[in-house]
Amino acid sequence: MDGRRLIESLVPEVAPNASIVEIEEYERYYAVTIAGTTGVTAGCQLPREAVNAAEHTSSARQRVAATLKRCADDVIAEVPDGRS
């Protein structure tokens, strides 16, 4: 699996209501833009080294997933459930 596909597969896992708007590939990192339920976007940068490691070890995969989750949390609105 390449880095782009790994990122594309992780976002729906960590934030089902978020979607990837863009992934830009640079020499040393991936710039990921995520959109969510609030109509805003958020971006994060993932070092290529970390993404490459995430393809091989679960601990590195969890770190990349956590970074994507923090990014997605900025664009997902909490829906109140009506309880006080």
N, C-alpha and C positions, 0 to 999 in steps of 0.2 A: 504494500500500500504506500502511496506517496503522501507527502505532508499535506497537500491540499485535500486529498480524499479523507485523510484522518481527521482534519479539522471539520470538514463537512459532515462526517459521521458523528463527531462528538457533540456538536451544538444541539441537535435534536435530543440527544441523550440527557444532557444537563439542563436544558431549557426548552421543553416542547413547544412553548409559545413564541420562541424566538426563531429568527431565520437569518441566514447569512445574506448580506447585501453584496459584499465584495471581499475577495481575498487577493491582496497584492503580494507578489513574491519579490523579495529583494535578496541581495547576496547573503545577508546575515540574519534576516528575520522575515516573518510573514506579518503583514498588516491586515487585520481582520475587522470588518465593519459588520455589526449585527443590528437588526431592527426587531422591534417587538410590538407589544400591544398598545404602547403609548404613542406610537407614531414618530418616535425619535430614534436616532441611531446612536450607537456607542462603538468605540473602536479600541482595539488593544493590539499590542505587538507581541508576537511569540518568537523567541529566538529559534532559528533553524535547528540549532543543536538540540534544544529541548524537544522540538517536534520529531526530529529523527530518533531521539532516544525513546520517545513515547511509542514508537512503532515496535519497540523491542522489549520494554519492561513496563510492568503494571504501575510501578511507583512513578515513573516519568509520565505515563499516560494520565495518572490521577492528578499530577501537578498541572499538566496542560489543560485538562478538563476543569480544574478549579479556576484557572485563569479565565477560561471561556465563560464559566458560570458567573464569575464576578462581573464580567463585561455584560453578560445578558441580564443580570439583575438590575442594571441601570435602565433597561428598556422595557421591562415587564411590569405592568401595573398590577398591584394587588387588588383583587375584587372583594369588597366587603361581603361577608356572609349574612349580614342582618342582625347578628348577635351583638349585644351591648358589651 
